[in-house]
Amino acid sequence: MALGYIVLYVPDVAATVDFYETAFGFQKHREARASGAVDLISGKMIISFLSEAAAKALGHPFTPLRPDVPPPGVELILERVEVLPAYIRALLAGAAPIKEPRLNAQGQMMAVVRDLNGVMVELCAPLPAETA
């Protein structure tokens, strides 16, 4: 089995798509007009955003994502060689800072922000062993 894509139920699909395009450079992959879902692609990974109303109509139980409560126990990890410019771009797009860029114990540059819905997004360089 392989991971196909990730779906986040969000209060405002259009605002979320705009944020991910602006903050992280994702590109629109497809729109499902019937459900209102929008898929964005970054590299080989697809992330889909579906409105909370559509998720409720499907009968899917969930806890709404919100920026004013503790983040959910999930984190999106985006790799980029240059972390500082990615961090600044995310902040300028409206991301909330969690951890400023720094080296972690593995010698990897990383930073963490929260998106407009409160989801944690780690921005990190590839691990040093992976860059060789």
N, CA, C and O atoms as a Tinker XYZ file with bonds, in Angstrom:
   528  protein
     1  N      0.844000   -1.172000    0.000000    73     2
     2  CA     0.000000    0.000000    0.000000    64     1     3
     3  C      0.892000    1.240000    0.000000    63     2     4     5
     4  O      1.977000    1.232000    0.582000    81     3
     5  N      0.429000    2.298000   -0.653000    73     3     6
     6  CA     1.191000    3.541000   -0.719000    64     5     7
     7  C      0.278000    4.707000   -0.373000    63     6     8     9
     8  O     -0.921000    4.680000   -0.649000    81     7
     9  N      0.855000    5.714000    0.228000    73     7    10
    10  CA     0.103000    6.920000    0.537000    64     9    11
    11  C     -0.278000    7.605000   -0.763000    63    10    12    13
    12  O      0.587000    7.905000   -1.586000    81    11
    13  N     -1.567000    7.853000   -0.952000    73    11    14
    14  CA    -2.042000    8.494000   -2.175000    64    13    15
    15  C     -1.972000   10.002000   -2.075000    63    14    16    17
    16  O     -1.357000   10.661000   -2.913000    81    15
    17  N     -2.606000   10.549000   -1.045000    73    15    18
    18  CA    -2.559000   11.976000   -0.794000    64    17    19
    19  C     -3.136000   12.239000    0.585000    63    18    20    21
    20  O     -3.649000   11.330000    1.239000    81    19
    21  N     -3.051000   13.474000    1.019000    73    19    22
    22  CA    -3.539000   13.881000    2.333000    64    21    23
    23  C     -4.688000   14.858000    2.120000    63    22    24    25
    24  O     -4.615000   15.723000    1.246000    81    23
    25  N     -5.742000   14.724000    2.910000    73    23    26
    26  CA    -6.885000   15.632000    2.835000    64    25    27
    27  C     -7.013000   16.356000    4.171000    63    26    28    29
    28  O     -7.034000   15.729000    5.229000    81    27
    29  N     -7.098000   17.679000    4.109000    73    27    30
    30  CA    -7.366000   18.486000    5.296000    64    29    31
    31  C     -8.744000   19.114000    5.139000    63    30    32    33
    32  O     -9.047000   19.710000    4.105000    81    31
    33  N     -9.577000   18.981000    6.168000    73    31    34
    34  CA   -10.886000   19.622000    6.186000    64    33    35
    35  C    -10.684000   21.027000    6.736000    63    34    36    37
    36  O    -10.227000   21.195000    7.867000    81    35
    37  N    -11.019000   22.029000    5.946000    73    35    38
    38  CA   -10.727000   23.412000    6.314000    64    37    39
    39  C    -11.989000   24.272000    6.227000    63    38    40    41
    40  O    -12.912000   23.956000    5.476000    81    39
    41  N    -12.021000   25.363000    7.001000    73    39    42
    42  CA   -13.200000   26.225000    6.965000    64    41    43
    43  C    -13.331000   27.013000    5.659000    63    42    44    45
    44  O    -14.447000   27.339000    5.255000    81    43
    45  N    -12.229000   27.321000    5.000000    73    43    46
    46  CA   -12.261000   28.125000    3.778000    64    45    47
    47  C    -11.246000   27.567000    2.786000    63    46    48    49
    48  O    -10.047000   27.824000    2.899000    81    47
    49  N    -11.739000   26.803000    1.816000    73    47    50
    50  CA   -10.852000   26.151000    0.846000    64    49    51
    51  C    -10.090000   27.182000    0.017000    63    50    52    53
    52  O     -8.878000   27.052000   -0.156000    81    51
    53  N    -10.772000   28.201000   -0.495000    73    51    54
    54  CA   -10.115000   29.192000   -1.357000    64    53    55
    55  C     -8.989000   29.912000   -0.623000    63    54    56    57
    56  O     -7.905000   30.095000   -1.177000    81    55
    57  N     -9.236000   30.319000    0.614000    73    55    58
    58  CA    -8.200000   31.012000    1.391000    64    57    59
    59  C     -7.024000   30.083000    1.682000    63    58    60    61
    60  O     -5.871000   30.514000    1.661000    81    59
    61  N     -7.310000   28.817000    1.951000    73    59    62
    62  CA    -6.251000   27.852000    2.243000    64    61    63
    63  C     -5.406000   27.586000    1.004000    63    62    64    65
    64  O     -4.180000   27.528000    1.095000    81    63
    65  N     -6.040000   27.426000   -0.142000    73    63    66
    66  CA    -5.313000   27.216000   -1.389000    64    65    67
    67  C     -4.424000   28.421000   -1.680000    63    66    68    69
    68  O     -3.252000   28.263000   -2.021000    81    67
    69  N     -4.975000   29.611000   -1.548000    73    67    70
    70  CA    -4.197000   30.829000   -1.774000    64    69    71
    71  C     -2.988000   30.883000   -0.837000    63    70    72    73
    72  O     -1.884000   31.230000   -1.256000    81    71
    73  N     -3.209000   30.537000    0.435000    73    71    74
    74  CA    -2.118000   30.544000    1.407000    64    73    75
    75  C     -1.012000   29.568000    1.000000    63    74    76    77
    76  O      0.159000   29.949000    0.986000    81    75
    77  N     -1.349000   28.331000    0.671000    73    75    78
    78  CA    -0.331000   27.330000    0.336000    64    77    79
    79  C      0.400000   27.665000   -0.967000    63    78    80    81
    80  O      1.589000   27.376000   -1.108000    81    79
    81  N     -0.308000   28.269000   -1.911000    73    79    82
    82  CA     0.366000   28.701000   -3.140000    64    81    83
    83  C      1.350000   29.831000   -2.833000    63    82    84    85
    84  O      2.477000   29.825000   -3.328000    81    83
    85  N      0.928000   30.791000   -2.026000    73    83    86
    86  CA     1.760000   31.949000   -1.711000    64    85    87
    87  C      2.882000   31.603000   -0.737000    63    86    88    89
    88  O      4.035000   31.971000   -0.963000    81    87
    89  N      2.554000   30.899000    0.340000    73    87    90
    90  CA     3.530000   30.614000    1.393000    64    89    91
    91  C      4.560000   29.565000    0.995000    63    90    92    93
    92  O      5.732000   29.681000    1.353000    81    91
    93  N      4.138000   28.552000    0.264000    73    91    94
    94  CA     5.013000   27.413000    0.021000    64    93    95
    95  C      5.249000   27.091000   -1.459000    63    94    96    97
    96  O      6.012000   26.182000   -1.785000    81    95
    97  N      4.595000   27.834000   -2.345000    73    95    98
    98  CA     4.807000   27.622000   -3.770000    64    97    99
    99  C      4.127000   26.390000   -4.342000    63    98   100   101
   100  O      4.511000   25.918000   -5.412000    81    99
   101  N      3.114000   25.856000   -3.646000    73    99   102
   102  CA     2.381000   24.713000   -4.186000    64   101   103
   103  C      1.650000   25.150000   -5.451000    63   102   104   105
   104  O      1.351000   26.331000   -5.626000    81   103
   105  N      1.368000   24.200000   -6.323000    73   103   106
   106  CA     0.641000   24.484000   -7.550000    64   105   107
   107  C     -0.665000   23.710000   -7.574000    63   106   108   109
   108  O     -0.747000   22.584000   -7.084000    81   107
   109  N     -1.686000   24.334000   -8.154000    73   107   110
   110  CA    -2.989000   23.672000   -8.249000    64   109   111
   111  C     -2.864000   22.463000   -9.167000    63   110   112   113
   112  O     -2.333000   22.559000  -10.273000    81   111
   113  N     -3.358000   21.331000   -8.694000    73   111   114
   114  CA    -3.302000   20.082000   -9.456000    64   113   115
   115  C     -4.653000   19.813000  -10.122000    63   114   116   117
   116  O     -4.720000   19.526000  -11.317000    81   115
   117  N     -5.734000   19.911000   -9.327000    73   115   118
   118  CA    -7.085000   19.723000   -9.882000    64   117   119
   119  C     -8.124000   20.224000   -8.893000    63   118   120   121
   120  O     -7.867000   20.362000   -7.697000    81   119
   121  N     -9.303000   20.490000   -9.432000    73   119   122
   122  CA   -10.444000   20.891000   -8.616000    64   121   123
   123  C    -11.569000   19.910000   -8.877000    63   122   124   125
   124  O    -11.869000   19.580000  -10.025000    81   123
   125  N    -12.186000   19.450000   -7.812000    73   123   126
   126  CA   -13.348000   18.571000   -7.929000    64   125   127
   127  C    -14.585000   19.432000   -7.675000    63   126   128   129
   128  O    -14.972000   19.661000   -6.529000    81   127
   129  N    -15.181000   19.894000   -8.736000    73   127   130
   130  CA   -16.282000   20.846000   -8.601000    64   129   131
   131  C    -17.460000   20.284000   -7.791000    63   130   132   133
   132  O    -18.104000   21.022000   -7.046000    81   131
   133  N    -17.737000   19.008000   -7.930000    73   131   134
   134  CA   -18.872000   18.417000   -7.212000    64   133   135
   135  C    -18.687000   18.480000   -5.700000    63   134   136   137
   136  O    -19.632000   18.771000   -4.967000    81   135
   137  N    -17.463000   18.207000   -5.231000    73   135   138
   138  CA   -17.214000   18.187000   -3.789000    64   137   139
   139  C    -16.638000   19.499000   -3.272000    63   138   140   141
   140  O    -16.681000   19.775000   -2.073000    81   139
   141  N    -16.098000   20.306000   -4.183000    73   139   142
   142  CA   -15.459000   21.549000   -3.759000    64   141   143
   143  C    -14.027000   21.359000   -3.296000    63   142   144   145
   144  O    -13.405000   22.295000   -2.793000    81   143
   145  N    -13.503000   20.160000   -3.459000    73   143   146
   146  CA   -12.123000   19.893000   -3.047000    64   145   147
   147  C    -11.154000   20.479000   -4.066000    63   146   148   149
   148  O    -11.444000   20.528000   -5.261000    81   147
   149  N    -10.008000   20.920000   -3.581000    73   147   150
   150  CA    -8.927000   21.395000   -4.448000    64   149   151
   151  C     -7.659000   20.661000   -4.046000    63   150   152   153
   152  O     -7.301000   20.606000   -2.870000    81   151
   153  N     -6.990000   20.100000   -5.036000    73   151   154
   154  CA    -5.727000   19.398000   -4.815000    64   153   155
   155  C     -4.577000   20.295000   -5.237000    63   154   156   157
   156  O     -4.604000   20.898000   -6.310000    81   155
   157  N     -3.571000   20.376000   -4.384000    73   155   158
   158  CA    -2.339000   21.079000   -4.706000    64   157   159
   159  C     -1.224000   20.053000   -4.761000    63   158   160   161
   160  O     -1.290000   19.006000   -4.117000    81   159
   161  N     -0.201000   20.368000   -5.539000    73   159   162
   162  CA     0.913000   19.432000   -5.669000    64   161   163
   163  C      2.221000   20.152000   -5.368000    63   162   164   165
   164  O      2.417000   21.313000   -5.726000    81   163
   165  N      3.098000   19.428000   -4.704000    73   163   166
   166  CA     4.447000   19.892000   -4.431000    64   165   167
   167  C      5.348000   18.680000   -4.600000    63   166   168   169
   168  O      5.270000   17.724000   -3.828000    81   167
   169  N      6.194000   18.726000   -5.604000    73   167   170
   170  CA     6.999000   17.546000   -5.889000    64   169   171
   171  C      6.081000   16.416000   -6.321000    63   170   172   173
   172  O      5.314000   16.562000   -7.272000    81   171
   173  N      6.156000   15.298000   -5.627000    73   171   174
   174  CA     5.298000   14.157000   -5.940000    64   173   175
   175  C      4.109000   14.050000   -4.986000    63   174   176   177
   176  O      3.250000   13.187000   -5.168000    81   175
   177  N      4.051000   14.906000   -3.982000    73   175   178
   178  CA     3.009000   14.812000   -2.963000    64   177   179
   179  C      1.821000   15.699000   -3.307000    63   178   180   181
   180  O      1.985000   16.843000   -3.731000    81   179
   181  N      0.620000   15.152000   -3.116000    73   179   182
   182  CA    -0.618000   15.901000   -3.315000    64   181   183
   183  C     -1.271000   16.107000   -1.961000    63   182   184   185
   184  O     -1.392000   15.180000   -1.161000    81   183
   185  N     -1.686000   17.339000   -1.721000    73   183   186
   186  CA    -2.457000   17.650000   -0.525000    64   185   187
   187  C     -3.780000   18.221000   -1.013000    63   186   188   189
   188  O     -3.809000   19.087000   -1.887000    81   187
   189  N     -4.864000   17.732000   -0.446000    73   187   190
   190  CA    -6.198000   18.144000   -0.864000    64   189   191
   191  C     -6.873000   18.889000    0.268000    63   190   192   193
   192  O     -6.715000   18.543000    1.439000    81   191
   193  N     -7.627000   19.915000   -0.092000    73   191   194
   194  CA    -8.383000   20.687000    0.883000    64   193   195
   195  C     -9.866000   20.544000    0.560000    63   194   196   197
   196  O    -10.298000   20.803000   -0.563000    81   195
   197  N    -10.627000   20.134000    1.550000    73   195   198
   198  CA   -12.067000   19.940000    1.422000    64   197   199
   199  C    -12.741000   20.782000    2.478000    63   198   200   201
   200  O    -12.264000   20.852000    3.611000    81   199
   201  N    -13.836000   21.421000    2.130000    73   199   202
   202  CA   -14.525000   22.258000    3.115000    64   201   203
   203  C    -15.086000   21.410000    4.245000    63   202   204   205
   204  O    -15.453000   20.249000    4.059000    81   203
   205  N    -15.140000   22.020000    5.417000    73   203   206
   206  CA   -15.719000   21.325000    6.562000    64   205   207
   207  C    -17.162000   20.924000    6.282000    63   206   208   209
   208  O    -17.604000   19.851000    6.691000    81   207
   209  N    -17.895000   21.793000    5.582000    73   207   210
   210  CA   -19.296000   21.488000    5.258000    64   209   211
   211  C    -19.396000   20.236000    4.393000    63   210   212   213
   212  O    -20.268000   19.395000    4.612000    81   211
   213  N    -18.504000   20.111000    3.412000    73   211   214
   214  CA   -18.506000   18.926000    2.550000    64   213   215
   215  C    -18.135000   17.675000    3.340000    63   214   216   217
   216  O    -18.715000   16.610000    3.125000    81   215
   217  N    -17.172000   17.797000    4.253000    73   215   218
   218  CA   -16.779000   16.647000    5.087000    64   217   219
   219  C    -17.941000   16.210000    5.970000    63   218   220   221
   220  O    -18.191000   15.017000    6.138000    81   219
   221  N    -18.652000   17.192000    6.535000    73   219   222
   222  CA   -19.823000   16.862000    7.359000    64   221   223
   223  C    -20.894000   16.178000    6.536000    63   222   224   225
   224  O    -21.520000   15.225000    7.000000    81   223
   225  N    -21.116000   16.660000    5.303000    73   223   226
   226  CA   -22.119000   16.061000    4.419000    64   225   227
   227  C    -21.766000   14.613000    4.082000    63   226   228   229
   228  O    -22.654000   13.795000    3.837000    81   227
   229  N    -20.473000   14.299000    4.070000    73   227   230
   230  CA   -20.036000   12.921000    3.821000    64   229   231
   231  C    -20.171000   12.043000    5.069000    63   230   232   233
   232  O    -20.012000   10.825000    4.997000    81   231
   233  N    -20.464000   12.666000    6.202000    73   231   234
   234  CA   -20.593000   11.922000    7.449000    64   233   235
   235  C    -19.279000   11.629000    8.129000    63   234   236   237
   236  O    -19.200000   10.727000    8.963000    81   235
   237  N    -18.228000   12.388000    7.780000    73   235   238
   238  CA   -16.917000   12.164000    8.370000    64   237   239
   239  C    -16.799000   12.922000    9.693000    63   238   240   241
   240  O    -16.924000   14.146000    9.714000    81   239
   241  N    -16.560000   12.207000   10.793000    73   239   242
   242  CA   -16.339000   12.898000   12.065000    64   241   243
   243  C    -14.937000   13.507000   12.088000    63   242   244   245
   244  O    -13.990000   12.896000   11.592000    81   243
   245  N    -14.798000   14.699000   12.658000    73   243   246
   246  CA   -13.492000   15.338000   12.731000    64   245   247
   247  C    -13.527000   16.462000   13.746000    63   246   248   249
   248  O    -14.591000   16.959000   14.116000    81   247
   249  N    -12.352000   16.849000   14.184000    73   247   250
   250  CA   -12.181000   18.023000   15.030000    64   249   251
   251  C    -11.728000   19.150000   14.115000    63   250   252   253
   252  O    -10.718000   19.008000   13.425000    81   251
   253  N    -12.448000   20.266000   14.091000    73   251   254
   254  CA   -12.073000   21.358000   13.186000    64   253   255
   255  C    -10.672000   21.903000   13.476000    63   254   256   257
   256  O    -10.245000   21.992000   14.627000    81   255
   257  N     -9.984000   22.257000   12.413000    73   255   258
   258  CA    -8.676000   22.898000   12.516000    64   257   259
   259  C     -8.889000   24.379000   12.797000    63   258   260   261
   260  O     -9.661000   25.043000   12.105000    81   259
   261  N     -8.204000   24.895000   13.812000    73   259   262
   262  CA    -8.340000   26.305000   14.157000    64   261   263
   263  C     -6.998000   26.834000   14.647000    63   262   264   265
   264  O     -6.269000   26.132000   15.348000    81   263
   265  N     -6.671000   28.073000   14.277000    73   263   266
   266  CA    -5.380000   28.635000   14.690000    64   265   267
   267  C     -5.333000   29.087000   16.143000    63   266   268   269
   268  O     -4.252000   29.333000   16.679000    81   267
   269  N     -6.491000   29.198000   16.788000    73   267   270
   270  CA    -6.531000   29.736000   18.157000    64   269   271
   271  C     -6.635000   28.659000   19.232000    63   270   272   273
   272  O     -6.917000   28.965000   20.391000    81   271
   273  N     -6.410000   27.408000   18.858000    73   271   274
   274  CA    -6.380000   26.299000   19.815000    64   273   275
   275  C     -5.070000   25.541000   19.600000    63   274   276   277
   276  O     -4.417000   25.739000   18.575000    81   275
   277  N     -4.671000   24.687000   20.531000    73   275   278
   278  CA    -3.436000   23.916000   20.308000    64   277   279
   279  C     -3.501000   23.158000   18.976000    63   278   280   281
   280  O     -4.565000   22.676000   18.586000    81   279
   281  N     -2.370000   23.054000   18.285000    73   279   282
   282  CA    -2.373000   22.397000   16.975000    64   281   283
   283  C     -2.714000   20.911000   17.089000    63   282   284   285
   284  O     -2.476000   20.283000   18.121000    81   283
   285  N     -3.274000   20.366000   16.015000    73   283   286
   286  CA    -3.562000   18.923000   16.022000    64   285   287
   287  C     -2.259000   18.134000   16.055000    63   286   288   289
   288  O     -1.192000   18.673000   15.763000    81   287
   289  N     -2.348000   16.893000   16.400000    73   287   290
   290  CA    -1.167000   16.035000   16.508000    64   289   291
   291  C     -0.696000   15.539000   15.163000    63   290   292   293
   292  O     -0.567000   14.334000   14.945000    81   291
   293  N     -0.440000   16.459000   14.265000    73   291   294
   294  CA     0.049000   16.135000   12.923000    64   293   295
   295  C      0.915000   17.296000   12.459000    63   294   296   297
   296  O      0.713000   18.442000   12.862000    81   295
   297  N      1.876000   16.985000   11.612000    73   295   298
   298  CA     2.771000   18.023000   11.109000    64   297   299
   299  C      3.087000   17.714000    9.646000    63   298   300   301
   300  O      3.426000   16.581000    9.302000    81   299
   301  N      2.975000   18.714000    8.804000    73   299   302
   302  CA     3.405000   18.575000    7.420000    64   301   303
   303  C      4.879000   18.954000    7.369000    63   302   304   305
   304  O      5.285000   19.938000    7.989000    81   303
   305  N      5.678000   18.194000    6.645000    73   303   306
   306  CA     7.103000   18.486000    6.552000    64   305   307
   307  C      7.436000   18.777000    5.101000    63   306   308   309
   308  O      7.217000   17.953000    4.212000    81   307
   309  N      7.974000   19.977000    4.883000    73   307   310
   310  CA     8.350000   20.412000    3.545000    64   309   311
   311  C      9.861000   20.580000    3.497000    63   310   312   313
   312  O     10.431000   21.337000    4.283000    81   311
   313  N     10.506000   19.881000    2.580000    73   311   314
   314  CA    11.959000   19.970000    2.451000    64   313   315
   315  C     12.357000   21.056000    1.460000    63   314   316   317
   316  O     11.767000   21.211000    0.391000    81   315
   317  N     13.367000   21.788000    1.855000    73   315   318
   318  CA    13.955000   22.811000    0.996000    64   317   319
   319  C     15.375000   23.048000    1.482000    63   318   320   321
   320  O     15.613000   23.125000    2.687000    81   319
   321  N     16.307000   23.163000    0.571000    73   319   322
   322  CA    17.708000   23.357000    0.949000    64   321   323
   323  C     17.874000   24.646000    1.739000    63   322   324   325
   324  O     18.557000   24.657000    2.763000    81   323
   325  N     17.264000   25.727000    1.283000    73   323   326
   326  CA    17.368000   27.025000    1.949000    64   325   327
   327  C     16.147000   27.251000    2.838000    63   326   328   329
   328  O     15.085000   27.627000    2.342000    81   327
   329  N     16.285000   27.030000    4.124000    73   327   330
   330  CA    15.160000   27.116000    5.056000    64   329   331
   331  C     14.794000   28.562000    5.393000    63   330   332   333
   332  O     13.610000   28.895000    5.440000    81   331
   333  N     15.769000   29.414000    5.624000    73   331   334
   334  CA    15.467000   30.788000    6.036000    64   333   335
   335  C     14.576000   31.523000    5.031000    63   334   336   337
   336  O     13.582000   32.117000    5.448000    81   335
   337  N     14.879000   31.514000    3.729000    73   335   338
   338  CA    13.975000   32.184000    2.790000    64   337   339
   339  C     12.567000   31.578000    2.779000    63   338   340   341
   340  O     11.582000   32.302000    2.630000    81   339
   341  N     12.470000   30.261000    2.936000    73   339   342
   342  CA    11.160000   29.605000    2.979000    64   341   343
   343  C     10.378000   30.038000    4.219000    63   342   344   345
   344  O      9.167000   30.251000    4.156000    81   343
   345  N     11.073000   30.165000    5.330000    73   343   346
   346  CA    10.457000   30.603000    6.589000    64   345   347
   347  C      9.937000   32.032000    6.444000    63   346   348   349
   348  O      8.804000   32.326000    6.827000    81   347
   349  N     10.759000   32.910000    5.896000    73   347   350
   350  CA    10.353000   34.313000    5.722000    64   349   351
   351  C      9.159000   34.399000    4.771000    63   350   352   353
   352  O      8.215000   35.145000    5.028000    81   351
   353  N      9.198000   33.650000    3.691000    73   351   354
   354  CA     8.076000   33.632000    2.728000    64   353   355
   355  C      6.791000   33.188000    3.413000    63   354   356   357
   356  O      5.736000   33.783000    3.197000    81   355
   357  N      6.872000   32.147000    4.238000    73   355   358
   358  CA     5.687000   31.657000    4.944000    64   357   359
   359  C      5.144000   32.719000    5.903000    63   358   360   361
   360  O      3.935000   32.938000    5.967000    81   359
   361  N      6.034000   33.375000    6.644000    73   359   362
   362  CA     5.591000   34.421000    7.572000    64   361   363
   363  C      4.934000   35.579000    6.823000    63   362   364   365
   364  O      3.907000   36.098000    7.261000    81   363
   365  N      5.518000   35.983000    5.703000    73   363   366
   366  CA     4.944000   37.080000    4.917000    64   365   367
   367  C      3.570000   36.721000    4.359000    63   366   368   369
   368  O      2.745000   37.604000    4.123000    81   367
   369  N      3.324000   35.433000    4.148000    73   367   370
   370  CA     2.032000   34.970000    3.649000    64   369   371
   371  C      1.001000   34.823000    4.768000    63   370   372   373
   372  O     -0.174000   34.570000    4.502000    81   371
   373  N      1.439000   34.983000    6.023000    73   371   374
   374  CA     0.501000   34.907000    7.133000    64   373   375
   375  C      0.671000   33.733000    8.071000    63   374   376   377
   376  O     -0.140000   33.551000    8.979000    81   375
   377  N      1.711000   32.929000    7.875000    73   375   378
   378  CA     1.963000   31.814000    8.792000    64   377   379
   379  C      2.369000   32.358000   10.161000    63   378   380   381
   380  O      2.968000   33.428000   10.263000    81   379
   381  N      2.038000   31.615000   11.199000    73   379   382
   382  CA     2.418000   31.980000   12.565000    64   381   383
   383  C      3.704000   31.251000   12.931000    63   382   384   385
   384  O      3.802000   30.040000   12.729000    81   383
   385  N      4.690000   31.963000   13.464000    73   383   386
   386  CA     5.959000   31.302000   13.816000    64   385   387
   387  C      5.812000   30.410000   15.041000    63   386   388   389
   388  O      5.145000   30.775000   16.009000    81   387
   389  N      6.431000   29.252000   14.992000    73   387   390
   390  CA     6.502000   28.337000   16.145000    64   389   391
   391  C      7.961000   28.208000   16.576000    63   390   392   393
   392  O      8.290000   28.428000   17.742000    81   391
   393  N      8.837000   27.848000   15.629000    73   391   394
   394  CA    10.277000   27.741000   15.893000    64   393   395
   395  C     11.021000   28.438000   14.767000    63   394   396   397
   396  O     10.816000   28.127000   13.594000    81   395
   397  N     11.880000   29.374000   15.123000    73   395   398
   398  CA    12.697000   30.055000   14.130000    64   397   399
   399  C     13.720000   29.080000   13.549000    63   398   400   401
   400  O     14.022000   28.064000   14.175000    81   399
   401  N     14.253000   29.372000   12.372000    73   399   402
   402  CA    15.250000   28.471000   11.775000    64   401   403
   403  C     16.434000   28.224000   12.715000    63   402   404   405
   404  O     16.985000   29.146000   13.315000    81   403
   405  N     16.799000   26.945000   12.817000    73   403   406
   406  CA    17.917000   26.546000   13.675000    64   405   407
   407  C     18.370000   25.158000   13.262000    63   406   408   409
   408  O     17.664000   24.443000   12.552000    81   407
   409  N     19.573000   24.783000   13.722000    73   407   410
   410  CA    20.057000   23.423000   13.496000    64   409   411
   411  C     19.494000   22.514000   14.576000    63   410   412   413
   412  O     19.526000   22.860000   15.757000    81   411
   413  N     18.979000   21.355000   14.183000    73   411   414
   414  CA    18.518000   20.396000   15.179000    64   413   415
   415  C     19.659000   19.451000   15.558000    63   414   416   417
   416  O     20.785000   19.612000   15.087000    81   415
   417  N     19.372000   18.484000   16.393000    73   415   418
   418  CA    20.411000   17.578000   16.897000    64   417   419
   419  C     21.080000   16.765000   15.788000    63   418   420   421
   420  O     22.218000   16.324000   15.950000    81   419
   421  N     20.389000   16.562000   14.670000    73   419   422
   422  CA    20.955000   15.795000   13.551000    64   421   423
   423  C     21.754000   16.681000   12.595000    63   422   424   425
   424  O     22.243000   16.199000   11.573000    81   423
   425  N     21.892000   17.979000   12.917000    73   423   426
   426  CA    22.606000   18.888000   12.049000    64   425   427
   427  C     21.785000   19.383000   10.876000    63   426   428   429
   428  O     22.327000   19.877000    9.887000    81   427
   429  N     20.480000   19.248000   10.993000    73   427   430
   430  CA    19.551000   19.634000    9.937000    64   429   431
   431  C     18.960000   21.011000   10.250000    63   430   432   433
   432  O     18.482000   21.241000   11.360000    81   431
   433  N     18.991000   21.921000    9.284000    73   431   434
   434  CA    18.353000   23.224000    9.457000    64   433   435
   435  C     16.846000   23.020000    9.370000    63   434   436   437
   436  O     16.350000   22.354000    8.460000    81   435
   437  N     16.121000   23.600000   10.327000    73   435   438
   438  CA    14.670000   23.435000   10.336000    64   437   439
   439  C     14.005000   24.623000   11.005000    63   438   440   441
   440  O     14.630000   25.349000   11.778000    81   439
   441  N     12.729000   24.810000   10.697000    73   439   442
   442  CA    11.880000   25.826000   11.313000    64   441   443
   443  C     10.462000   25.262000   11.312000    63   442   444   445
   444  O     10.155000   24.345000   10.550000    81   443
   445  N      9.601000   25.810000   12.167000    73   443   446
   446  CA     8.213000   25.353000   12.220000    64   445   447
   447  C      7.298000   26.567000   12.264000    63   446   448   449
   448  O      7.538000   27.521000   13.004000    81   447
   449  N      6.237000   26.510000   11.454000    73   447   450
   450  CA     5.199000   27.535000   11.436000    64   449   451
   451  C      3.844000   26.848000   11.535000    63   450   452   453
   452  O      3.737000   25.627000   11.412000    81   451
   453  N      2.802000   27.663000   11.762000    73   451   454
   454  CA     1.428000   27.155000   11.674000    64   453   455
   455  C      0.754000   27.840000   10.503000    63   454   456   457
   456  O      0.917000   29.044000   10.303000    81   455
   457  N     -0.006000   27.073000    9.728000    73   455   458
   458  CA    -0.718000   27.665000    8.604000    64   457   459
   459  C     -1.931000   28.446000    9.106000    63   458   460   461
   460  O     -2.154000   28.516000   10.315000    81   459
   461  N     -2.709000   29.026000    8.215000    73   459   462
   462  CA    -3.838000   29.852000    8.628000    64   461   463
   463  C     -4.923000   29.067000    9.349000    63   462   464   465
   464  O     -5.780000   29.664000   10.002000    81   463
   465  N     -4.906000   27.735000    9.245000    73   463   466
   466  CA    -5.878000   26.890000    9.940000    64   465   467
   467  C     -5.327000   26.293000   11.229000    63   466   468   469
   468  O     -6.046000   25.604000   11.953000    81   467
   469  N     -4.057000   26.551000   11.517000    73   467   470
   470  CA    -3.451000   26.043000   12.741000    64   469   471
   471  C     -2.639000   24.779000   12.581000    63   470   472   473
   472  O     -2.141000   24.248000   13.574000    81   471
   473  N     -2.486000   24.276000   11.367000    73   471   474
   474  CA    -1.697000   23.063000   11.123000    64   473   475
   475  C     -0.215000   23.419000   11.195000    63   474   476   477
   476  O      0.216000   24.425000   10.632000    81   475
   477  N      0.560000   22.592000   11.890000    73   475   478
   478  CA     2.013000   22.807000   11.958000    64   477   479
   479  C      2.663000   22.359000   10.651000    63   478   480   481
   480  O      2.361000   21.298000   10.106000    81   479
   481  N      3.563000   23.209000   10.177000    73   479   482
   482  CA     4.316000   22.915000    8.955000    64   481   483
   483  C      5.794000   23.092000    9.278000    63   482   484   485
   484  O      6.237000   24.185000    9.629000    81   483
   485  N      6.545000   22.010000    9.155000    73   483   486
   486  CA     7.996000   22.084000    9.365000    64   485   487
   487  C      8.663000   22.343000    8.025000    63   486   488   489
   488  O      8.376000   21.685000    7.025000    81   487
   489  N      9.540000   23.296000    8.033000    73   487   490
   490  CA    10.360000   23.608000    6.863000    64   489   491
   491  C     11.758000   23.124000    7.196000    63   490   492   493
   492  O     12.356000   23.594000    8.164000    81   491
   493  N     12.294000   22.193000    6.415000    73   491   494
   494  CA    13.598000   21.645000    6.781000    64   493   495
   495  C     14.441000   21.350000    5.565000    63   494   496   497
   496  O     13.937000   21.073000    4.476000    81   495
   497  N     15.730000   21.417000    5.783000    73   495   498
   498  CA    16.692000   21.003000    4.773000    64   497   499
   499  C     16.765000   19.472000    4.806000    63   498   500   501
   500  O     16.458000   18.860000    5.829000    81   499
   501  N     17.168000   18.856000    3.698000    73   499   502
   502  CA    17.389000   17.408000    3.753000    64   501   503
   503  C     18.417000   17.085000    4.844000    63   502   504   505
   504  O     19.288000   17.905000    5.134000    81   503
   505  N     18.322000   15.923000    5.432000    73   503   506
   506  CA    19.312000   15.518000    6.429000    64   505   507
   507  C     20.704000   15.534000    5.799000    63   506   508   509
   508  O     20.847000   15.202000    4.622000    81   507
   509  N     21.731000   15.915000    6.561000    73   507   510
   510  CA    23.079000   16.000000    5.985000    64   509   511
   511  C     23.512000   14.755000    5.222000    63   510   512   513
   512  O     24.142000   14.884000    4.173000    81   511
   513  N     23.202000   13.568000    5.699000    73   511   514
   514  CA    23.602000   12.346000    5.010000    64   513   515
   515  C     22.896000   12.217000    3.671000    63   514   516   517
   516  O     23.414000   11.560000    2.767000    81   515
   517  N     21.723000   12.831000    3.521000    73   515   518
   518  CA    20.948000   12.735000    2.288000    64   517   519
   519  C     21.397000   13.738000    1.222000    63   518   520   521
   520  O     21.028000   13.609000    0.054000    81   519
   521  N     22.188000   14.730000    1.617000    73   519   522
   522  CA    22.606000   15.745000    0.658000    64   521   523
   523  C     23.874000   15.342000   -0.084000    63   522   524   525
   524  O     24.223000   15.961000   -1.090000    81   523
   525  N     24.561000   14.325000    0.393000    73   523   526
   526  CA    25.828000   13.902000   -0.230000    64   525   527
   527  C     25.582000   13.099000   -1.492000    63   526   528
   528  O     26.533000   12.664000   -2.143000    81   527
